[in-house]
Amino acid sequence: MRIFKYSALAALALTTVCGSAYAGKGDLMFEVPKSAPLLQGKMLDLRFAEFAQGIWVRDPTQCPAPRIDRSDPGTALAIYRGLLETPGRICQVYGAEKAGMHRQRAAISCLLTDGGEAIELVTVTPRGTQGLMVQEGEKPPVHFRFCEKIIPILQSAHSD
């Protein structure tokens, strides 16, 4: 019983000396930037450029690609409108430069298959008529080759 009394007195003294502690909803929340610093002040879009649309593979012998999520890491990616999928993650554009013909940078928010989340900057650049250079953040660019076009579900249902 004495220990309880001394603990209570110590807590009361600490509260009196330090003052009250206030914690409110959202104290530990962080703010997600509306766009990456490199994209600030530019006309933004919510989708990738037309030249980047499709399924892309590193090795042309892997085309048609198996399901993207079952491919080896770094071997395949799919880009369709505002989505980018690679093995291990699926990402959505939250700010991209207006589609140009030579290069496009996009800020993406990703859900990882291990349950994590990531925010990145990705740059896509066409390489000839059948190639795409993809650079994630500060990593070196990776060359992908065009594999196949992504057909929207509504169009594929009408062709059956």
PyMOL commands that set and color helices and strands:
alter all, ss='L'
color gray80, all
select helices_A, chain A and resi 2-18+37-39+50-52+60-62+68-70+153-158
alter helices_A, ss='H'
color red, helices_A
select strands_A, chain A and resi 44-45+54-57+76-80+83-86+89-97+104-112+117-127+131-136+142-148
alter strands_A, ss='S'
color yellow, strands_A
deselect
rebuild
show_as cartoon
